[in-house]
Amino acid sequence: MKKLVDITGSSVTIGIPLGTYDPGRGADMAAHAVDILGDSLVGLAIGNEPNGYTVKDVPSGAVRGKGWNKDKYVKQLEAYAKAIHAKRPDAPIIGPDVYDGAWMEAFASSGVKHKKAISQHWYQLYECDSAQVPGRGPQAANLIDPLAKKAAKKNLGIGKSKADAADLPLWLEETGPTSCPGTNDTSLTNASALWAADYTLYAATLGVERMAMHSMLGACNGGAPMSLICDPADHGDRSNAFQVRPNMLGLRLLVPSLGGEFTKTSVSGGGNMSAYTVVKDDGKTLVTTVINANDAASVGGNPVTLSVPSEFSVSSASQVFGESNDVKSATQVVPANPLTDDVPFSGDGAGASASAGASPSGGSSSPQATGGMGDDGKLRIDLAGSSMTVFVMSKRE
């Protein structure tokens, strides 16, 4: 792990097992993690989803008796933290790695020193027996339905309110498109790429400081269905290569937004579309991400007008897209390139037009035969349905 961290510049959180109660062993593991990873280690989580330690329908999941509750959790949590800090006094502790807000309060009010963050677990589609659309069942259409954002706002808001009350940041330490087993079909769809990008940016606007998508280095066929990457070797075997899944392709396009601060972006018209803008490089760069979740199989594309602030011009654009929202393992990538002079724009043609403003300005535009940057400071362009497009804008010297 240390080699990987050094190569990628990553930061790490590690779970210290609590299922078998052994503070001494947990402290030993934590001490090795601190010594090896150094400043790259940003948090130690004591226990994984301790509120579920009496669940019997999970194989070997009932690791505590009937009397297990928040108070007993806190006692064991504090014992582990005390043992860890006896070995490494400054070790950062996060928790409780649950969805339940009451357990977050229990962690926050505990006597644990050096609390670093409230850590929450939550999955977008969790009603495994539901086939309702729109709903929270494991159907691809539910990932990109507007109801998904309402659910995210409500449920992540639980963690954010508890974190704010404790004066700690909120880290979403385990999340993904669905917590339901055997949902490869949903995870492999192009919709999962659009969802991954939209959900990540939306969660960040809600105040989530750190997010970890549930993944593993397992087989593509038979491994964790929601994993961002997978091993193409047969289940049980290993290879020296990995494949990326659609949700990873969506997340990769967020890289230009790293290090930025959100600024106001408004979207009007266009159906199922959303947009986010960040400002970075001391105000010299704007990055606008537009997610067009209208199904390409139905609408083809949507004419979009992007209002670019004065003194800025579009330096590059990149995109991920699919022939439809439901197409599986067929998400494609258009790498960052400058816009051509003959950008297509159909105005009021084949789809509902939309406008996305990187500033409070915006509004719809009159149609024109060709697109591109106009003298009015607006970029007119057709954006394919079932796509995510990233525009990088640079301030003119």
N, C-alpha and C positions, 0 to 999 in steps of 0.2 A: 504493500500500500504506500509506503514511504516513497518508493521509486516512482510510482504513478503520480503521487502528489507533487513531487519535485518536477516531473516532466510537464504536468498540466497546470501547475499553479493553483491547485484546488485547495479547498478547506474541507475539514472532515468532522462529522459527528459520529460517535460510536455508542452502541447500546451495550450496557453492562448487564448480563443476565441476572434476573431476580427470581425466575421461576423456581429454581432450587436455592433456598436461602443460604447464602454463604458469603457474608461481608468480607472476610479475609481474602477469599479467592477473587471477589469482585474488585477489591482494592489492588490486588496484585496485577490484574488485567489493566486496570486504569493507570497504574504507575508505569507499566510498559508502554501504554499508548501515549502518555504524556512525554516520556523520555524519547520515544522514537519519532513522534510526529511534531513535537515542539509547538511552535506558534500556529502550525497548520491545523491543530486540533482545537476546535472552537466549542465543543460541547460533549459532555458525557451524559447519556440518558440512562437512568437506573430503572431497568424494567421496560418491557414492551407491552403496551395496552394492559396495565395491571387491573383495570376495571373488569377485564374478562377472564380473570384467573379462576373462576368457578364454572366456566362454560364447559359443558360436558360433550357437546356435539362437535367439538374440535378435537382431533386425535391428540391425546396426552395434554389436552388443554386445561383440564381441571386440576391445577397445581396448588390450589388452596381449598380449605374446607368451607362449610356453609357460613361460618362467622366472618369470612373475609369482607372487609369494608374499607372505607377511606381512612379511618383512624388507624387501623392495623397497617395499612399501606404506608402511612406517614411514619410510623414507628420503624418499619423496616427500611424505608427510604433514608431516614435520618441515621440509622445505624450504618448503612452503606456509605453515606456521604462522610460520616465521621471517620470511618476506616480509610476511605480514600484520602481525605485531607490530612490524616495522620502521616500518610506517606508522601503526598504531594499537596501541600497546603493551598495552592492557588488553582487547583483543578476546576475548570468550569463545569457546572451542572445544569442540565436542562431537563424539562419534564412537563407533564407526566406522560407524554406520548399516547394520549387518548382523545376521543371525541367529546366525552362528557365534561361539561363545564364545571360541575361540582368537584370533579377530581382535579381540575386545573386550579380551583380555589384551594383545595387541600395541599397541593404542591406549593402554591404561592405562599400560603400561610405557615408552611413548615419551618423548622429551625435549620434547614439546610443553608450552608454558607455558599457564597459565590454562585448564586443563581444567575444564569446567563440569558435564558429565554423561556417562555411558555411554548411548549411543543405540542402541536395538534396533529391528529390523523383524521383524514376525511377523503371520501371517494365520491366522485360526481354521480355515478349510477350504482345504487346500492340495493334497490328493491328487486332481488334476483328472480322472483317468481312473477313479476309484473310484465305484461306485454302491452301496457298502455302507452300510446304515443299521442300527445306529449305526456311524459311522465318521468319517473326515475328508474325505470327498468333498463336492462342492458341492451338496448337497441341503439344503433348508430344515430338514428334521427334524434334521439334524446340528448345526444352530446351537444348538438348545435341549435336546439330549440331555445328560444329566448327564456323559457322556464329554467334552463340550466343556470343562467346567471342569477335569477331570483333565488334559487336554492343555494348557490355559492355565497351570495351576499348574506343570506340568513344564517347559514351554518358556519361560515368563516367569521361572521360577526360575533358568534359565541366566543370563539377563541380570542378575537381582537378585544372584546370587552373585558375579558378576564386578564389579558396581558396588560391592557391599559390600567386596570385597577391595581395591578402589581407593579406598575412602572417598569415593565419588561417588554422586549420586542416579541412578536409572534412569529414562530417558525413552523411552517407546515412540513413536518418531517416525514410524513408518509402520505402520498396521495396518488391519484391516477384516474383513468377514465372510468373504471368500474372495479368493485371489490368482489364481483361474482365470478365463480370458477367457470372454466371452459368457454370464455367469451373471446376466443381468437377472432371470430368473424367481425365483432364490433371493433376490436383493437386494431385490426388490419385495414380498416376502411380509411378512405381519404378524410372522412369526417373527423377521425381521431387526430389528424394533423392540424386541422383547423381549430379543433377544440383545445389542443395542447397549447397552442400559441395564445388563443383568446383567453383561456382560463388563467394562464400564467400572468399575462398582462393585467387582466381584471383583478386577480388576487393581489397583485402588487399595488394597484390603485386603492384597494381596500385596506392596505397596510401590512400585508404579509411581507416580511423582510427576507425570508429564506424559504425555498421550496425544494423538496426532494421527491421526484417521481419514482414510484415503486418499480424497480428493475432488478435484473439478475443476469449473470453470465451463463444462462442456460440455453438449451436447444431451442431453435425456432419452432420446431414441431414437437410439442410436448412440454416445453418450458413455460415459464410464466407468460400468459397471453398478453399482458399489458406492458411488458418490458420494452424499454426504448431501443435496446439492441439485443441480438440473440446470436447464437452459434448455429451455423447451417449444418453442422454434423448431426447425425442421428442421435436421438435421445439416449443418453448413457455414454456417448462418445464425445470427444472434443477435437476441435480443429484449431488452426492458428489464425483464423479469420473470423470476423464478425459482420453481421448484416444490420443495417438500421431499419427500424420500422417507421411507418408514417408519422407517428407522434414525435419521433426524434427529428424528422425532417422539418416539422413545424417549429420545434424548439430551436433548431439551428439558426433559423432566420431571425431569432430574437437577439443574436449576438450584437448587431449594430446598435441596439438600444441599451446595452450594458453601460452602466456608469452615468446614465441620464436621469433627469428629473422630469416627471410628468408635467405637461402644460395642457391647458384646456383644448380639447378637440371635440367638435360637434359633428354629428352625422344627421342629415335629413333626407328622407326618402330612400328608395333603393331596396326596401324589404329587409331581409335578414343580413344586415351589414353592420360592422362596427369598426371603429378606428381609434388609435392611440398615438400620441405624439410625445416624444421626450426631447428635451434640450440638453446638450452636453458640450464639452470642449469650451467652457467659459462663454457659452452663448453663440459659438461659431457654427455649430452643427445642430440640425433638427432631424429627427428620424420619425417618420410617420408609417405606421403599420395599419393596413386596411385588410380586414377579413371579410370576404364575400362568401357567405355561407348559403346563398341562393344556389340551388342545385343546377349545375351546368347542363345536366341532361334535359332540364326544363327551360331555362332562361337563356342558355348560351353564355351571355355576358351582360354586364351592366355598364352604361356610360357613367363615368364618375368625374366630377369636377373637384380638384384639390386646390383650395385657396392657399397659396404660398405667401408667407409674410414678405413684405418689401425687403430688399437687399439680399434675398436668398434665391438660389436656383437649385434645381434638382440635379445632383451630380451622378446618381446611380439608382437603379431599381433592381430588385430581385424578387423571385416568386416561387411558391410551391403551388401545385394545382393537380387536379385529377379530372377525368372525364365526367365524373359525377361525385356526389358525396359518398355514395355507397361502394364505389369501385374499391377492390381489395388489392393491397400490395402493388399498386400502380400509381402511387403519388410521384409526381415528377418535379424536378427542380430546375429553375432558370437562375443561374448564378448572377451576381451583381454585375451590371453593365450600364454604360451611359444610355440614356434614352435616344432613340433614333429620331430623325427629323420628321418622319412620316408616321407619327403615333396615331393609331386608329381611334376614331371617336364617332359614335353613331348617334349622338344626341338623343332625341326622343324615339330612337328606333326600337330595336328588338327587346329591350328590357326596361324596367323602371329605372329612371335616371336617379342619381344620388349625388350629394355633395358632401365632401369631408373637409372641414376647415382646420388647418394647423394653427389657426388663430381664431379669435372670436368672430371674424368675418366669415364669409361663406355664402351660402344660398345657391339656388339653382342657376344654371347658365343657359343661354340660348344655344341651340344646336348649331354645329358647324360641320363641314364635310370632313375636315381632318382635325386631328388633335394636336397636342403638344402645348408648350408654354405660350400663353397669349400675352399681349401687351398689358392686359389688365391684371397680371400677376396670378393667373389661374392656369393650372395644368388640367387639360381635358384629355381623358384617356378611357378606352374601354378596358374594363377589368373582367376577366373570365369568372364565371360562377365557380363555386367549389375551389376557391383559391385564396391565398394569402399573399399580399404584395407589400414589400418594404421599400419606401422611398427615403433616400438619404439626401438631405438638402444642406448645402454649404453657403455660408455668408460670403457674398462677393467682396473682394478686397477694394 
